[in-house]
Amino acid sequence: MLRWLRILTIIYKQPIILFVMTTEVKVQPATEICCPIPKRHFHPEENDGAKEAAAVFRALADETRLRILKGISQMGELCECNIVPAFGLSQPTVNYHLKVLRAAGLVSSERRGQWVYHRVNQKAVLGAVRDLTEVA
């Protein structure tokens, strides 16, 4: 190794730093298991509501959507024309956030003339809280 370093130093007229990496794998016999076998077994169900809960939590993960939901909840019902100036966002942006909240089932909307009024779906919000308490 030292000989190669001298040759490279002579060729390039500068000292060159070489790093040598080695990987060592040790095979150990499987005499011990990593953890004790639990007495209760866990079998995830396909229809346990995890897909719907994930959609709700994805909708709540955005700061703007959470603020919009909180604002609607505090007022009981809120028109989209009041949400736009309150948050300083464009109407298409607010409309998109409301669409995501509606798709998750967190907000219900009702058209009255040319305006759309939104209210919080309390069952969906409480369902999200229930899902979290099941995890804890």
Buried (B, 14 or more C-beta within 10 A) or exposed (E): EEEEEEEEEEEEEEEEEEEEEEEEEEEEEEEEEEEEEEEEEEEEEEEEEEEBBEBBEEBBEBEBBBBBBEBBBEBEEBEBEBBBEEBEBEEEEBBBBBEBBBEBBBBBEEEEEEEBBBBBBEEBBEBBEEBEEEEE
